[in-house]
Amino acid sequence: MLTTDDHRRDSAGLRYVYPVISRRAGGVSVGINLNPNNACNWACVYCQVEGLTRGGPPPIDLECLERELAGFLDDALHGDFMQRQVPAEVRQLKDVAFSGNGEPTSAAEFAEAVDVVGQVLSRFGQNGRLPVRLITNGSLMHRDNVQVGIRRLAELGGEVWFKIDRASPEEVAEINGIPGQMLKVSRNLEICAALAPTWVQTCWFAIDGIAPSSASRQAYCDLLKPYAGILAGVHLYGLARPSLQPAAPRLKALPDGVLTDFAGQIEKETGIRVMVSP
């Protein structure tokens, strides 16, 4: 049986398609992994990908992606997958999510992959019923093919979950393993929100036993406040599964109350709604 703690990309024995139980989506999420080589342009300290490396994905076999997604949806909708693999209380397909073992938009075929997903969903009568989501670090929004893919995702009734874990350059460098360029983050967030409904997703946790400071919380609120009118909301979540990165021993989940308090601060100072997943 799948659980919220089991997000293995090979659980279905497929190259690109993998099912998970998503606590944020609230049921079965059909994952699309465009980075089967475990390569990403970021290196987040909390990442659950084993053998994470820097880089981008190999060429995507779009015909293979189509076969895998069609075969899985047939099993999930018309076969016995739910009975075999999913606890009774969450036996519901909630979305198709571009996520996986690296940054999905780093694939040159990202826009074409969105088209494939749309075609398969239409074949199964799921267009407009099964949302399509992109879970992204947002770093490649300046690329034309990425913007084309996000427009197509919006046409499918989809949305983007855009990662912003912290709002100071020093913290971004420590947590995401990249130079903290907050002006670029702001520009990319604005581009994304203009193309498709966009949520900010934020992982909130302690490092070396120390929770994010009041200055860190304020910087985060200050960064998001200008976008109150264009963002769908914030997904604020804690550590649910162990990191497989070298920094894992330094990380610790925060009490639920800390996340709830921060969510209240975000809503009060920015006017943006927040959904909390401890």
C-alpha positions as YAML, in Angstrom:
chain: A
units: angstrom
residues:
- id: 1
  name: MET
  ca: [0.00, 0.00, 0.00]
- id: 2
  name: LEU
  ca: [1.14, 3.53, -0.79]
- id: 3
  name: THR
  ca: [1.51, 5.98, 2.07]
- id: 4
  name: THR
  ca: [2.26, 9.70, 2.38]
- id: 5
  name: ASP
  ca: [5.80, 8.69, 3.38]
- id: 6
  name: ASP
  ca: [6.39, 6.66, 0.19]
- id: 7
  name: HIS
  ca: [7.14, 8.87, -2.81]
- id: 8
  name: ARG
  ca: [9.37, 6.43, -4.71]
- id: 9
  name: ARG
  ca: [9.49, 7.31, -8.40]
- id: 10
  name: ASP
  ca: [9.72, 3.64, -9.43]
- id: 11
  name: SER
  ca: [6.73, 2.39, -7.43]
- id: 12
  name: ALA
  ca: [4.79, 1.57, -10.62]
- id: 13
  name: GLY
  ca: [7.81, 0.16, -12.49]
- id: 14
  name: LEU
  ca: [7.62, 2.96, -15.07]
- id: 15
  name: ARG
  ca: [10.16, 5.47, -16.37]
- id: 16
  name: TYR
  ca: [8.18, 8.71, -16.18]
- id: 17
  name: VAL
  ca: [4.91, 8.00, -14.34]
- id: 18
  name: TYR
  ca: [4.62, 7.27, -10.63]
- id: 19
  name: PRO
  ca: [1.70, 7.41, -8.17]
- id: 20
  name: VAL
  ca: [1.95, 8.93, -4.70]
- id: 21
  name: ILE
  ca: [-0.44, 9.80, -1.91]
- id: 22
  name: SER
  ca: [-0.10, 13.55, -1.60]
- id: 23
  name: ARG
  ca: [-0.98, 15.13, 1.75]
- id: 24
  name: ARG
  ca: [-1.30, 18.52, 0.04]
- id: 25
  name: ALA
  ca: [-3.46, 17.26, -2.82]
- id: 26
  name: GLY
  ca: [-5.47, 15.05, -0.43]
- id: 27
  name: GLY
  ca: [-5.42, 11.78, -2.41]
- id: 28
  name: VAL
  ca: [-3.58, 10.02, -5.23]
- id: 29
  name: SER
  ca: [-1.35, 12.26, -7.31]
- id: 30
  name: VAL
  ca: [-0.10, 10.90, -10.65]
- id: 31
  name: GLY
  ca: [3.48, 12.12, -10.80]
- id: 32
  name: ILE
  ca: [5.30, 12.91, -14.04]
- id: 33
  name: ASN
  ca: [9.07, 12.63, -13.55]
- id: 34
  name: LEU
  ca: [10.94, 14.34, -16.38]
- id: 35
  name: ASN
  ca: [14.26, 13.95, -14.51]
- id: 36
  name: PRO
  ca: [14.76, 10.17, -14.33]
- id: 37
  name: ASN
  ca: [18.54, 10.71, -14.08]
- id: 38
  name: ASN
  ca: [18.13, 12.42, -10.64]
- id: 39
  name: ALA
  ca: [19.62, 15.67, -11.97]
- id: 40
  name: CYS
  ca: [18.48, 19.12, -10.87]
- id: 41
  name: ASN
  ca: [19.73, 22.69, -11.18]
- id: 42
  name: TRP
  ca: [19.12, 23.15, -7.43]
- id: 43
  name: ALA
  ca: [20.34, 21.10, -4.46]
- id: 44
  name: CYS
  ca: [17.83, 21.62, -1.64]
- id: 45
  name: VAL
  ca: [19.00, 20.35, 1.73]
- id: 46
  name: TYR
  ca: [15.65, 18.61, 2.39]
- id: 47
  name: CYS
  ca: [15.43, 16.83, -0.98]
- id: 48
  name: GLN
  ca: [14.33, 13.18, -0.80]
- id: 49
  name: VAL
  ca: [16.03, 12.17, -4.08]
- id: 50
  name: GLU
  ca: [18.76, 9.62, -3.57]
- id: 51
  name: GLY
  ca: [21.90, 10.24, -5.62]
- id: 52
  name: LEU
  ca: [20.88, 13.80, -6.52]
- id: 53
  name: THR
  ca: [23.27, 15.40, -9.00]
- id: 54
  name: ARG
  ca: [23.56, 18.79, -10.67]
- id: 55
  name: GLY
  ca: [22.35, 19.12, -14.22]
- id: 56
  name: GLY
  ca: [19.35, 18.58, -16.44]
- id: 57
  name: PRO
  ca: [17.43, 15.59, -17.80]
- id: 58
  name: PRO
  ca: [18.18, 13.45, -20.84]
- id: 59
  name: PRO
  ca: [15.88, 13.78, -23.90]
- id: 60
  name: ILE
  ca: [12.30, 12.82, -23.02]
- id: 61
  name: ASP
  ca: [10.70, 9.93, -24.91]
- id: 62
  name: LEU
  ca: [7.26, 11.48, -25.41]
- id: 63
  name: GLU
  ca: [5.77, 8.31, -26.88]
- id: 64
  name: CYS
  ca: [6.87, 6.37, -23.80]
- id: 65
  name: LEU
  ca: [5.37, 9.05, -21.56]
- id: 66
  name: GLU
  ca: [2.07, 8.80, -23.43]
- id: 67
  name: ARG
  ca: [1.97, 4.99, -23.16]
- id: 68
  name: GLU
  ca: [2.82, 5.02, -19.48]
- id: 69
  name: LEU
  ca: [0.29, 7.68, -18.53]
- id: 70
  name: ALA
  ca: [-2.48, 6.08, -20.59]
- id: 71
  name: GLY
  ca: [-1.73, 2.64, -19.14]
- id: 72
  name: PHE
  ca: [-1.66, 3.93, -15.59]
- id: 73
  name: LEU
  ca: [-4.87, 5.94, -15.92]
- id: 74
  name: ASP
  ca: [-6.61, 2.92, -17.41]
- id: 75
  name: ASP
  ca: [-5.57, 0.83, -14.39]
- id: 76
  name: ALA
  ca: [-6.48, 3.58, -11.90]
- id: 77
  name: LEU
  ca: [-9.85, 4.44, -13.46]
- id: 78
  name: HIS
  ca: [-10.97, 1.06, -14.81]
- id: 79
  name: GLY
  ca: [-8.73, -1.53, -13.17]
- id: 80
  name: ASP
  ca: [-7.97, -2.56, -9.60]
- id: 81
  name: PHE
  ca: [-5.00, -0.27, -8.86]
- id: 82
  name: MET
  ca: [-6.86, 1.64, -6.14]
- id: 83
  name: GLN
  ca: [-7.89, -1.54, -4.36]
- id: 84
  name: ARG
  ca: [-4.41, -3.04, -4.61]
- id: 85
  name: GLN
  ca: [-2.28, -0.04, -3.73]
- id: 86
  name: VAL
  ca: [-4.27, 2.73, -2.02]
- id: 87
  name: PRO
  ca: [-5.83, 2.88, 1.47]
- id: 88
  name: ALA
  ca: [-9.63, 3.10, 1.29]
- id: 89
  name: GLU
  ca: [-9.86, 6.61, 2.73]
- id: 90
  name: VAL
  ca: [-7.80, 8.20, -0.09]
- id: 91
  name: ARG
  ca: [-8.92, 6.19, -3.13]
- id: 92
  name: GLN
  ca: [-9.42, 9.19, -5.35]
- id: 93
  name: LEU
  ca: [-7.31, 10.61, -8.16]
- id: 94
  name: LYS
  ca: [-6.56, 14.24, -7.32]
- id: 95
  name: ASP
  ca: [-4.18, 15.50, -10.00]
- id: 96
  name: VAL
  ca: [-1.44, 14.89, -12.52]
- id: 97
  name: ALA
  ca: [1.68, 16.63, -11.24]
- id: 98
  name: PHE
  ca: [4.91, 17.46, -13.04]
- id: 99
  name: SER
  ca: [7.35, 16.90, -10.18]
- id: 100
  name: GLY
  ca: [9.84, 14.08, -9.83]
- id: 101
  name: ASN
  ca: [13.59, 13.93, -9.28]
- id: 102
  name: GLY
  ca: [14.61, 17.35, -10.55]
- id: 103
  name: GLU
  ca: [13.30, 20.57, -12.04]
- id: 104
  name: PRO
  ca: [10.61, 19.61, -14.62]
- id: 105
  name: THR
  ca: [10.97, 22.77, -16.68]
- id: 106
  name: SER
  ca: [14.63, 21.98, -17.35]
- id: 107
  name: ALA
  ca: [13.46, 19.41, -19.92]
- id: 108
  name: ALA
  ca: [13.65, 20.79, -23.46]
- id: 109
  name: GLU
  ca: [10.42, 18.90, -24.19]
- id: 110
  name: PHE
  ca: [8.49, 20.35, -21.23]
- id: 111
  name: ALA
  ca: [5.84, 22.10, -23.34]
- id: 112
  name: GLU
  ca: [5.36, 19.00, -25.51]
- id: 113
  name: ALA
  ca: [5.04, 16.88, -22.37]
- id: 114
  name: VAL
  ca: [2.21, 19.14, -21.18]
- id: 115
  name: ASP
  ca: [0.51, 18.58, -24.54]
- id: 116
  name: VAL
  ca: [0.87, 14.80, -24.13]
- id: 117
  name: VAL
  ca: [-0.74, 14.94, -20.71]
- id: 118
  name: GLY
  ca: [-3.62, 16.99, -22.09]
- id: 119
  name: GLN
  ca: [-4.19, 14.56, -24.94]
- id: 120
  name: VAL
  ca: [-4.23, 11.54, -22.64]
- id: 121
  name: LEU
  ca: [-6.57, 13.20, -20.16]
- id: 122
  name: SER
  ca: [-8.93, 14.07, -23.01]
- id: 123
  name: ARG
  ca: [-8.89, 10.45, -24.17]
- id: 124
  name: PHE
  ca: [-10.03, 9.34, -20.70]
- id: 125
  name: GLY
  ca: [-12.61, 12.11, -20.31]
- id: 126
  name: GLN
  ca: [-10.58, 13.75, -17.55]
- id: 127
  name: ASN
  ca: [-9.89, 17.18, -19.05]
- id: 128
  name: GLY
  ca: [-11.34, 19.71, -16.64]
- id: 129
  name: ARG
  ca: [-11.85, 16.99, -14.03]
- id: 130
  name: LEU
  ca: [-8.29, 16.00, -13.13]
- id: 131
  name: PRO
  ca: [-6.15, 19.11, -12.53]
- id: 132
  name: VAL
  ca: [-2.65, 19.33, -13.99]
- id: 133
  name: ARG
  ca: [-0.05, 20.85, -11.67]
- id: 134
  name: LEU
  ca: [3.54, 21.92, -12.14]
- id: 135
  name: ILE
  ca: [5.73, 21.77, -9.04]
- id: 136
  name: THR
  ca: [8.72, 23.94, -9.86]
- id: 137
  name: ASN
  ca: [11.55, 25.93, -8.37]
- id: 138
  name: GLY
  ca: [10.60, 28.68, -10.80]
- id: 139
  name: SER
  ca: [14.17, 29.37, -11.86]
- id: 140
  name: LEU
  ca: [13.61, 28.92, -15.61]
- id: 141
  name: MET
  ca: [10.52, 31.07, -16.13]
- id: 142
  name: HIS
  ca: [12.46, 33.35, -18.48]
- id: 143
  name: ARG
  ca: [12.69, 30.58, -21.10]
- id: 144
  name: ASP
  ca: [10.23, 30.79, -23.99]
- id: 145
  name: ASN
  ca: [9.49, 27.05, -24.06]
- id: 146
  name: VAL
  ca: [8.75, 27.07, -20.34]
- id: 147
  name: GLN
  ca: [6.29, 29.91, -20.76]
- id: 148
  name: VAL
  ca: [4.63, 28.08, -23.66]
- id: 149
  name: GLY
  ca: [4.25, 24.99, -21.47]
- id: 150
  name: ILE
  ca: [2.73, 26.95, -18.60]
- id: 151
  name: ARG
  ca: [0.24, 28.64, -20.92]
- id: 152
  name: ARG
  ca: [-0.81, 25.22, -22.19]
- id: 153
  name: LEU
  ca: [-1.07, 23.96, -18.62]
- id: 154
  name: ALA
  ca: [-3.37, 26.90, -17.81]
- id: 155
  name: GLU
  ca: [-5.53, 26.02, -20.82]
- id: 156
  name: LEU
  ca: [-5.98, 22.57, -19.23]
- id: 157
  name: GLY
  ca: [-7.26, 24.25, -16.07]
- id: 158
  name: GLY
  ca: [-3.96, 23.62, -14.33]
- id: 159
  name: GLU
  ca: [-1.89, 25.54, -11.82]
- id: 160
  name: VAL
  ca: [1.70, 26.06, -10.72]
- id: 161
  name: TRP
  ca: [3.24, 25.47, -7.28]
- id: 162
  name: PHE
  ca: [6.25, 27.80, -7.24]
- id: 163
  name: LYS
  ca: [8.96, 27.11, -4.65]
- id: 164
  name: ILE
  ca: [10.10, 29.93, -2.38]
- id: 165
  name: ASP
  ca: [11.56, 28.55, 0.83]
- id: 166
  name: ARG
  ca: [13.23, 31.68, 2.16]
- id: 167
  name: ALA
  ca: [13.56, 35.33, 1.14]
- id: 168
  name: SER
  ca: [17.13, 36.32, 2.00]
- id: 169
  name: PRO
  ca: [20.09, 35.53, -0.27]
- id: 170
  name: GLU
  ca: [22.03, 33.86, 2.55]
- id: 171
  name: GLU
  ca: [19.20, 31.51, 3.49]
- id: 172
  name: VAL
  ca: [18.42, 30.65, -0.13]
- id: 173
  name: ALA
  ca: [22.08, 29.74, -0.68]
- id: 174
  name: GLU
  ca: [22.08, 27.53, 2.41]
- id: 175
  name: ILE
  ca: [18.74, 25.80, 1.82]
- id: 176
  name: ASN
  ca: [18.45, 25.58, -1.97]
- id: 177
  name: GLY
  ca: [22.12, 25.43, -2.91]
- id: 178
  name: ILE
  ca: [21.99, 28.34, -5.36]
- id: 179
  name: PRO
  ca: [22.95, 32.03, -5.29]
- id: 180
  name: GLY
  ca: [20.13, 33.97, -3.64]
- id: 181
  name: GLN
  ca: [18.96, 36.42, -6.31]
- id: 182
  name: MET
  ca: [15.70, 37.73, -4.90]
- id: 183
  name: LEU
  ca: [15.03, 40.21, -7.69]
- id: 184
  name: LYS
  ca: [15.14, 37.32, -10.16]
- id: 185
  name: VAL
  ca: [12.82, 35.30, -7.94]
- id: 186
  name: SER
  ca: [10.34, 38.18, -7.90]
- id: 187
  name: ARG
  ca: [10.48, 38.59, -11.69]
- id: 188
  name: ASN
  ca: [9.99, 34.87, -12.28]
- id: 189
  name: LEU
  ca: [7.08, 34.73, -9.84]
- id: 190
  name: GLU
  ca: [5.40, 37.62, -11.65]
- id: 191
  name: ILE
  ca: [5.91, 35.94, -15.03]
- id: 192
  name: CYS
  ca: [4.46, 32.67, -13.75]
- id: 193
  name: ALA
  ca: [1.43, 34.21, -12.07]
- id: 194
  name: ALA
  ca: [0.59, 36.06, -15.30]
- id: 195
  name: LEU
  ca: [0.54, 32.78, -17.22]
- id: 196
  name: ALA
  ca: [-1.32, 30.42, -14.86]
- id: 197
  name: PRO
  ca: [-2.88, 30.28, -11.39]
- id: 198
  name: THR
  ca: [0.13, 30.16, -9.07]
- id: 199
  name: TRP
  ca: [0.65, 29.04, -5.49]
- id: 200
  name: VAL
  ca: [3.88, 29.64, -3.62]
- id: 201
  name: GLN
  ca: [5.10, 26.47, -1.88]
- id: 202
  name: THR
  ca: [7.35, 26.84, 1.14]
- id: 203
  name: CYS
  ca: [9.11, 24.21, 3.25]
- id: 204
  name: TRP
  ca: [9.56, 25.56, 6.81]
- id: 205
  name: PHE
  ca: [11.90, 23.76, 9.21]
- id: 206
  name: ALA
  ca: [14.73, 24.19, 11.70]
- id: 207
  name: ILE
  ca: [18.44, 23.94, 10.89]
- id: 208
  name: ASP
  ca: [20.81, 22.89, 13.67]
- id: 209
  name: GLY
  ca: [17.87, 23.11, 16.06]
- id: 210
  name: ILE
  ca: [17.17, 26.76, 15.24]
- id: 211
  name: ALA
  ca: [13.86, 27.80, 13.69]
- id: 212
  name: PRO
  ca: [13.76, 30.60, 11.09]
- id: 213
  name: SER
  ca: [14.19, 33.98, 12.81]
- id: 214
  name: SER
  ca: [11.66, 36.79, 13.04]
- id: 215
  name: ALA
  ca: [13.76, 38.63, 10.43]
- id: 216
  name: SER
  ca: [13.47, 35.62, 8.13]
- id: 217
  name: ARG
  ca: [9.69, 35.55, 8.54]
- id: 218
  name: GLN
  ca: [9.44, 39.28, 7.89]
- id: 219
  name: ALA
  ca: [11.61, 39.09, 4.77]
- id: 220
  name: TYR
  ca: [9.35, 36.34, 3.44]
- id: 221
  name: CYS
  ca: [6.21, 38.42, 4.01]
- id: 222
  name: ASP
  ca: [7.84, 41.48, 2.45]
- id: 223
  name: LEU
  ca: [8.78, 39.47, -0.65]
- id: 224
  name: LEU
  ca: [5.25, 38.15, -1.23]
- id: 225
  name: LYS
  ca: [3.19, 41.18, -0.24]
- id: 226
  name: PRO
  ca: [3.40, 42.92, -3.67]
- id: 227
  name: TYR
  ca: [1.84, 39.83, -5.29]
- id: 228
  name: ALA
  ca: [-1.20, 39.54, -3.03]
- id: 229
  name: GLY
  ca: [-3.52, 40.35, -5.90]
- id: 230
  name: ILE
  ca: [-2.16, 37.79, -8.34]
- id: 231
  name: LEU
  ca: [-1.25, 34.72, -6.24]
- id: 232
  name: ALA
  ca: [-3.72, 31.91, -5.56]
- id: 233
  name: GLY
  ca: [-2.17, 31.33, -2.14]
- id: 234
  name: VAL
  ca: [0.69, 29.80, -0.19]
- id: 235
  name: HIS
  ca: [1.27, 26.12, 0.60]
- id: 236
  name: LEU
  ca: [3.25, 26.15, 3.84]
- id: 237
  name: TYR
  ca: [4.50, 22.70, 4.80]
- id: 238
  name: GLY
  ca: [6.94, 21.00, 7.14]
- id: 239
  name: LEU
  ca: [9.31, 18.05, 6.88]
- id: 240
  name: ALA
  ca: [7.27, 14.88, 6.39]
- id: 241
  name: ARG
  ca: [9.90, 12.57, 4.88]
- id: 242
  name: PRO
  ca: [13.61, 12.29, 5.65]
- id: 243
  name: SER
  ca: [16.12, 14.14, 3.51]
- id: 244
  name: LEU
  ca: [18.59, 12.00, 1.59]
- id: 245
  name: GLN
  ca: [21.14, 14.81, 1.30]
- id: 246
  name: PRO
  ca: [24.35, 15.26, 3.35]
- id: 247
  name: ALA
  ca: [22.72, 17.98, 5.46]
- id: 248
  name: ALA
  ca: [19.94, 15.66, 6.64]
- id: 249
  name: PRO
  ca: [21.21, 15.36, 10.26]
- id: 250
  name: ARG
  ca: [21.01, 19.17, 10.61]
- id: 251
  name: LEU
  ca: [17.30, 19.35, 9.74]
- id: 252
  name: LYS
  ca: [14.39, 19.08, 12.15]
- id: 253
  name: ALA
  ca: [10.65, 19.43, 11.76]
- id: 254
  name: LEU
  ca: [9.01, 22.29, 13.61]
- id: 255
  name: PRO
  ca: [5.99, 21.91, 15.91]
- id: 256
  name: ASP
  ca: [2.64, 22.31, 14.17]
- id: 257
  name: GLY
  ca: [1.98, 25.47, 16.16]
- id: 258
  name: VAL
  ca: [5.03, 27.21, 14.71]
- id: 259
  name: LEU
  ca: [3.75, 26.67, 11.16]
- id: 260
  name: THR
  ca: [0.25, 27.77, 12.15]
- id: 261
  name: ASP
  ca: [1.59, 30.95, 13.75]
- id: 262
  name: PHE
  ca: [3.66, 31.78, 10.69]
- id: 263
  name: ALA
  ca: [0.67, 31.14, 8.43]
- id: 264
  name: GLY
  ca: [-1.29, 33.65, 10.46]
- id: 265
  name: GLN
  ca: [1.47, 36.21, 10.09]
- id: 266
  name: ILE
  ca: [1.60, 35.73, 6.32]
- id: 267
  name: GLU
  ca: [-2.15, 36.16, 5.97]
- id: 268
  name: LYS
  ca: [-2.21, 39.22, 8.24]
- id: 269
  name: GLU
  ca: [0.70, 41.02, 6.60]
- id: 270
  name: THR
  ca: [0.14, 40.10, 2.96]
- id: 271
  name: GLY
  ca: [-3.55, 39.28, 2.61]
- id: 272
  name: ILE
  ca: [-2.60, 36.01, 0.88]
- id: 273
  name: ARG
  ca: [-4.40, 32.87, 2.04]
- id: 274
  name: VAL
  ca: [-2.25, 30.07, 3.42]
- id: 275
  name: MET
  ca: [-2.80, 26.31, 3.53]
- id: 276
  name: VAL
  ca: [-0.72, 24.49, 6.15]
- id: 277
  name: SER
  ca: [0.53, 20.90, 5.89]
- id: 278
  name: PRO
  ca: [2.67, 20.15, 8.98]
...
